[in-house]
Amino acid sequence: MKGFAMLGIGKTGWINKERPQCGPLDAICRPIVLAPCTSDIHTVWEGAIGERTDMILGHESVAEVVEVGSCVKYFKPGDRVIVPAITPDWNSLEAQGGYQMHSGGMLAGWKFSNFKDGVFGEFFHVNDADGNLAILPEGMDPVAACMLADMVPTGFHGIELADVQFGDTVAVIGIGPVGLMSVAGAALRGASHIYAVGSRPNCVQLAKEYGATDIINYKEGDIVEQIMEKTGDKGVDKVIVAGGDNDTFAQAITILKPGGKIGNVNYLGEGDYIKIPRVEWGCGMGHKIIAGGLMPGGRLRMEKLASLISTKRLDPGKLVTHRFEGLEGIEPALMLMKEKPRDLIKPVVVINW
C-alpha cells in the first residue's frame, strides 16, 4: 500500500509499506474522507514530537471497514465509520481512571501519526475497534462527519476543561476550526457573552453564526485592553485557548476573573516554557486555574457528537472551505494547511474507491 508520510523533520513524500496486520480486537480501514490538521504541520515542520522517519501522517478520517479481528463484536467489513483522532486502549489503568487519552503514558491515546502510521494511506489500522469506531449515521454527510474526528471534540473539550456554565462570559482565543467549535460549544453550554478573538473575515462570520456575541480583532488593538473594556474591567469567567503561542497564556490569565478557568486545547508545537504573569495570576493565589487536555476519544463520544449533527444542533460542515479528490489530493491539502491562505478554514480530501 502507499501512504503520504513524514520522511523526517521538514520532509514529506509518498512511500510504500506493507498493509497493516489486524489483531483480534482491531480493524483495518480504508479512508473515504480525510482532513489534514495543523497538528500535522507542527509534527513535520516544527518537529513538535521529535524525529519520525517514514511515518504515514494524518489522524482525521471517515472510513470503510475492510477487516475486523476475531474478537470484534460491533463492526464488520463494509461498515462506514467515524474514526476519532484519539484511539485509547480502553482496558488500560489510565482509562479506568478517567484519562483514557493518556492510556499507556502521557498523550499515548494519540496513536495515529505519533506512535504508528496514520490515516493518509490506502489502508490504516485501528486498535480496540469496538471502543474506538462509531457507525456513520445513515444519510449523514461524511465530509461533515469527518469534522467529528478532531475539530468538534477538541473544540468542545476546551469548553469542558473550562467548565463553562449557564450565563458565563467566555473568551475564545483563536477562531480557526477548533476555536470555532469552542464558540459553538460555549453557545450550546449556555454562555452569555462569547468574545471570539480572530481577524480572518470568513472565520469571523462563521464565529457569529456559531454564537459569538463579540469579535475581538487583535489587529485592531491589544486583546486584553479590548476585552477588559467590554467587560467593564471585570474580565471573563472562562477562557478557551484554541490558538496563539506560548505567550498567549499571559493574555488569558490577565483577562480571567479570580476563580475562573482556562481550558487549553492549543497544541504548543515549539518552545520550552509558557509564561504566566505573576501579579495577574494573583501572585500564585488568584484561584485562576489552567487546565490543558487532549480530547477524549471513543465510540460513545463520537455517537453523541454525531447526534448533534443528526438533530441539526450543530453543522460542522460549515468549517470546510476547500475540497480535494482522491489520494493524490492529500499532499496539496496538507500544503494548504501549511501555507494557511486567508480564505482557508478547513480542507478535506474525498476518496471514491
C-alpha positions as CSV (number, residue, x, y, z in Angstrom):
1,M,0.0,0.0,0.0
2,K,1.1,3.6,-0.4
3,G,0.8,6.5,2.0
4,F,1.8,10.1,2.4
5,A,4.4,10.2,5.1
6,M,6.7,12.3,7.2
7,L,10.2,11.2,5.9
8,G,11.9,13.2,8.6
9,I,11.6,16.6,10.2
10,G,10.8,19.1,7.5
11,K,10.4,16.4,4.8
12,T,7.3,14.7,3.4
13,G,6.6,12.3,0.5
14,W,4.8,9.2,-0.8
15,I,6.1,5.8,0.4
16,N,5.1,2.2,0.0
17,K,4.6,-0.1,3.0
18,E,3.1,-3.4,3.9
19,R,-0.6,-3.3,4.6
20,P,-1.1,-3.3,8.4
21,Q,-2.0,-6.5,10.2
22,C,-5.3,-6.9,12.1
23,G,-5.2,-8.1,15.7
24,P,-8.1,-9.8,17.4
25,L,-9.5,-6.6,18.8
26,D,-8.7,-4.4,15.9
27,A,-9.9,-3.2,12.5
28,I,-8.3,-2.4,9.2
29,C,-10.0,0.5,7.4
30,R,-9.6,2.5,4.1
31,P,-10.4,6.2,4.1
32,I,-13.5,7.8,2.5
33,V,-12.8,11.3,3.7
34,L,-9.6,12.7,5.1
35,A,-8.6,16.0,6.6
36,P,-5.2,17.4,7.3
37,C,-4.6,19.2,10.6
38,T,-2.4,22.0,11.9
39,S,-1.0,19.3,14.2
40,D,0.4,17.6,11.1
41,I,2.2,20.8,10.3
42,H,3.6,21.1,13.9
43,T,4.7,17.4,13.7
44,V,6.6,17.7,10.4
45,W,7.9,21.2,10.1
46,E,8.4,22.1,13.8
47,G,9.5,18.7,15.0
48,A,7.0,19.0,17.8
49,I,7.0,15.4,18.8
50,G,10.6,14.7,17.7
51,E,12.1,12.8,14.8
52,R,9.8,10.4,13.0
53,T,11.0,8.6,9.9
54,D,8.8,7.2,7.1
55,M,5.7,7.6,9.3
56,I,2.4,7.9,7.4
57,L,0.6,11.1,8.5
58,G,-3.0,12.0,9.3
59,H,-5.4,11.4,12.1
60,E,-8.8,12.7,10.8
61,S,-11.0,10.4,8.8
62,V,-14.3,8.8,7.9
63,A,-13.6,5.3,6.6
64,E,-14.9,1.9,5.4
65,V,-14.1,-1.1,7.5
66,V,-12.3,-3.8,5.3
67,E,-11.3,-6.3,8.0
68,V,-12.0,-6.9,11.7
69,G,-10.4,-9.1,14.3
70,S,-11.9,-12.3,15.7
71,C,-13.0,-10.6,18.9
72,V,-14.7,-7.6,17.4
73,K,-18.4,-7.6,18.1
74,Y,-20.0,-4.4,16.8
75,F,-18.4,-3.8,13.4
76,K,-18.0,-5.8,10.1
77,P,-16.4,-5.3,6.7
78,G,-18.4,-2.7,4.7
79,D,-19.4,-0.6,7.6
80,R,-18.8,3.1,7.2
81,V,-17.4,4.6,10.3
82,I,-16.2,7.7,12.0
83,V,-12.6,7.3,13.3
84,P,-11.6,9.6,16.1
85,A,-8.2,11.1,16.1
86,I,-7.6,9.7,19.6
87,T,-7.9,5.9,19.9
88,P,-7.2,4.9,23.6
89,D,-6.6,1.4,24.9
90,W,-9.8,1.0,26.8
91,N,-8.6,-1.8,29.1
92,S,-5.7,0.4,30.5
93,L,-5.5,1.6,34.1
94,E,-5.4,5.2,32.8
95,A,-8.8,4.6,31.0
96,Q,-10.2,3.2,34.2
97,G,-9.1,6.3,36.0
98,G,-11.0,8.5,33.5
99,Y,-8.0,9.7,31.5
100,Q,-8.1,7.3,28.5
101,M,-6.4,9.8,26.2
102,H,-3.2,9.1,28.2
103,S,-3.6,5.3,28.1
104,G,0.0,3.9,28.2
105,G,1.6,7.2,29.0
106,M,1.1,11.0,28.6
107,L,-0.7,11.6,25.2
108,A,-0.4,8.0,24.3
109,G,-4.0,7.7,23.3
110,W,-2.9,9.7,20.3
111,K,-1.5,7.0,18.2
112,F,-2.1,8.0,14.5
113,S,1.0,9.7,13.2
114,N,2.5,9.8,16.6
115,F,3.3,6.2,17.6
116,K,2.1,4.4,14.5
117,D,1.2,5.1,10.9
118,G,-1.7,7.5,10.4
119,V,-4.7,7.6,8.1
120,F,-3.2,9.1,4.9
121,G,-2.8,5.8,3.2
122,E,-4.7,3.2,1.3
123,F,-5.3,1.3,4.5
124,F,-4.9,2.0,8.2
125,H,-5.1,0.1,11.5
126,V,-7.5,1.0,14.3
127,N,-6.8,-0.6,17.8
128,D,-9.6,-1.6,20.1
129,A,-12.2,-1.3,17.3
130,D,-15.3,-1.8,19.4
131,G,-14.2,1.0,21.7
132,N,-12.9,3.5,19.1
133,L,-15.1,3.3,16.0
134,A,-18.6,4.7,15.5
135,I,-21.0,3.9,12.7
136,L,-21.6,6.8,10.3
137,P,-25.3,7.5,10.7
138,E,-27.5,6.8,7.7
139,G,-27.7,9.9,5.5
140,M,-25.0,11.9,7.3
141,D,-22.6,13.8,5.0
142,P,-19.2,12.0,5.5
143,V,-17.5,15.4,4.9
144,A,-19.3,17.0,7.8
145,A,-18.8,13.8,9.9
146,C,-15.0,14.0,9.3
147,M,-15.0,17.1,11.5
148,L,-16.1,14.8,14.4
149,A,-12.7,13.1,14.2
150,D,-10.9,16.0,15.8
151,M,-12.2,19.5,15.3
152,V,-15.5,19.1,17.1
153,P,-14.3,17.0,20.1
154,T,-11.2,19.1,20.6
155,G,-13.1,22.4,20.4
156,F,-15.8,21.1,22.8
157,H,-13.1,19.7,25.2
158,G,-11.9,23.2,25.7
159,I,-15.4,24.0,26.9
160,E,-15.3,21.0,29.2
161,L,-11.9,21.9,30.6
162,A,-13.0,25.4,31.4
163,D,-16.3,24.1,32.8
164,V,-18.5,26.6,31.0
165,Q,-21.8,27.1,32.8
166,F,-25.1,28.9,32.0
167,G,-24.6,32.6,31.8
168,D,-20.8,32.5,31.8
169,T,-18.8,35.1,29.9
170,V,-16.3,33.3,27.7
171,A,-13.4,34.4,25.6
172,V,-12.2,32.1,22.8
173,I,-8.7,32.9,21.7
174,G,-8.2,31.7,18.2
175,I,-11.1,31.0,15.8
176,G,-9.6,28.5,13.4
177,P,-11.7,25.3,13.1
178,V,-11.0,24.2,16.7
179,G,-11.8,27.6,18.1
180,L,-14.9,27.9,16.1
181,M,-16.1,24.6,17.6
182,S,-15.3,26.1,21.0
183,V,-17.5,29.0,20.2
184,A,-20.3,26.6,19.2
185,G,-19.7,24.5,22.3
186,A,-19.9,27.6,24.5
187,A,-23.2,28.6,23.0
188,L,-24.6,25.1,23.4
189,R,-23.5,25.2,27.1
190,G,-25.4,28.4,27.7
191,A,-22.7,31.0,27.8
192,S,-24.0,34.6,27.6
193,H,-21.3,36.8,26.1
194,I,-18.8,35.0,23.9
195,Y,-15.8,37.0,22.9
196,A,-14.2,35.4,19.8
197,V,-10.6,36.5,19.1
198,G,-9.6,36.5,15.5
199,S,-9.3,38.5,12.3
200,R,-9.9,36.5,9.1
201,P,-13.3,37.6,7.7
202,N,-14.7,34.1,6.9
203,C,-13.7,32.9,10.4
204,V,-15.3,36.0,12.0
205,Q,-18.5,35.5,10.0
206,L,-18.7,31.8,11.0
207,A,-17.9,32.6,14.6
208,K,-21.0,34.8,14.6
209,E,-23.1,32.1,13.1
210,Y,-21.9,29.7,15.8
211,G,-22.9,32.1,18.6
212,A,-20.1,34.7,19.2
213,T,-21.6,37.9,20.5
214,D,-18.4,40.0,20.1
215,I,-15.4,39.8,17.8
216,I,-12.1,40.9,19.2
217,N,-9.7,41.6,16.3
218,Y,-6.1,41.5,17.5
219,K,-5.1,43.6,14.5
220,E,-7.2,46.5,15.9
221,G,-5.5,46.6,19.3
222,D,-4.4,44.7,22.3
223,I,-6.9,41.9,23.0
224,V,-6.6,42.3,26.8
225,E,-7.5,46.0,26.6
226,Q,-10.4,45.3,24.3
227,I,-11.9,42.6,26.4
228,M,-11.3,44.5,29.7
229,E,-13.0,47.5,28.2
230,K,-16.0,45.4,27.0
231,T,-16.4,43.8,30.5
232,G,-16.0,47.0,32.5
233,D,-12.5,45.8,33.7
234,K,-14.0,42.7,35.3
235,G,-12.7,40.2,32.8
236,V,-14.4,36.9,31.8
237,D,-15.4,33.8,33.7
238,K,-13.8,31.4,31.3
239,V,-11.1,31.4,28.6
240,I,-10.6,28.9,25.9
241,V,-7.1,28.9,24.3
242,A,-7.5,27.4,20.8
243,G,-4.8,29.3,19.1
244,G,-1.8,31.6,19.6
245,D,1.5,30.6,21.1
246,N,3.3,30.2,24.4
247,D,2.8,33.9,25.2
248,T,-1.0,33.6,24.8
249,F,-1.3,32.3,28.4
250,A,-0.2,35.7,29.7
251,Q,-3.2,37.3,28.0
252,A,-5.6,34.6,29.1
253,I,-4.5,34.9,32.7
254,T,-4.9,38.7,32.6
255,I,-8.5,38.7,31.2
256,L,-9.6,35.9,33.6
257,K,-11.6,36.7,36.7
258,P,-10.4,35.3,40.1
259,G,-12.0,31.8,40.4
260,G,-12.1,31.4,36.6
261,K,-10.8,28.6,34.4
262,I,-8.7,28.4,31.3
263,G,-9.3,25.5,29.0
264,N,-6.3,25.0,26.7
265,V,-6.7,22.8,23.6
266,N,-4.0,24.5,21.6
267,Y,-1.1,22.3,20.5
268,L,2.0,24.0,21.6
269,G,4.5,22.8,19.0
270,E,7.6,24.7,20.0
271,G,9.4,26.4,22.9
272,D,10.2,25.0,26.3
273,Y,8.1,27.1,28.6
274,I,4.8,29.1,28.8
275,K,4.7,32.5,30.5
276,I,2.4,33.2,33.4
277,P,2.4,36.8,34.7
278,R,2.9,36.6,38.5
279,V,0.8,39.6,39.6
280,E,-2.1,38.9,37.2
281,W,-2.1,35.3,38.5
282,G,-2.7,36.7,42.0
283,C,0.9,36.1,43.0
284,G,0.0,32.4,42.7
285,M,-3.1,32.7,44.8
286,G,-5.8,34.1,42.4
287,H,-7.7,30.8,42.0
288,K,-7.1,31.2,38.3
289,I,-7.0,27.6,37.0
290,I,-5.3,26.4,33.8
291,A,-6.5,23.1,32.5
292,G,-4.9,21.7,29.3
293,G,-6.0,18.4,27.8
294,L,-6.0,16.1,24.8
295,M,-9.6,15.5,23.7
296,P,-11.2,12.2,24.7
297,G,-11.7,9.6,22.0
298,G,-14.1,6.7,22.0
299,R,-17.2,5.4,20.3
300,L,-19.7,6.8,22.9
301,R,-18.3,10.3,22.4
302,M,-18.4,10.0,18.6
303,E,-22.0,8.8,18.7
304,K,-23.1,11.6,21.0
305,L,-21.5,14.3,18.9
306,A,-22.9,12.7,15.7
307,S,-26.3,13.0,17.2
308,L,-25.9,16.8,17.4
309,I,-25.5,16.8,13.6
310,S,-28.4,14.5,13.1
311,T,-30.7,16.7,15.2
312,K,-29.3,19.9,13.5
313,R,-28.0,21.3,16.7
314,L,-24.6,21.6,15.1
315,D,-23.3,21.9,11.5
316,P,-19.6,21.4,11.4
317,G,-19.7,21.1,7.6
318,K,-19.5,24.9,7.5
319,L,-15.8,24.6,8.5
320,V,-14.9,23.0,5.2
321,T,-13.7,25.6,2.7
322,H,-11.6,23.5,0.3
323,R,-12.1,20.0,-1.2
324,F,-9.7,17.8,-3.0
325,E,-10.4,14.4,-4.7
326,G,-8.5,11.1,-4.5
327,L,-5.4,10.1,-2.5
328,E,-3.4,12.4,-4.7
329,G,-5.3,15.3,-3.1
330,I,-3.6,14.7,0.3
331,E,-0.4,16.5,-0.5
332,P,-1.9,19.8,-1.8
333,A,-4.5,19.7,1.1
334,L,-1.7,19.4,3.6
335,M,0.4,22.1,1.9
336,L,-2.7,24.3,2.1
337,M,-2.8,23.9,5.9
338,K,0.9,24.8,6.0
339,E,0.5,27.9,3.9
340,K,-2.8,29.0,5.5
341,P,-4.2,31.3,2.8
342,R,-6.6,33.9,4.1
343,D,-9.7,32.1,2.9
344,L,-8.9,28.8,4.5
345,I,-10.7,27.3,7.4
346,K,-10.5,23.5,6.8
347,P,-9.7,21.4,3.7
348,V,-10.8,17.8,3.1
349,V,-9.9,15.0,0.7
350,V,-12.7,12.9,-0.6
351,I,-11.8,9.4,-1.9
352,N,-14.1,7.4,-4.2
353,W,-12.7,3.9,-4.4
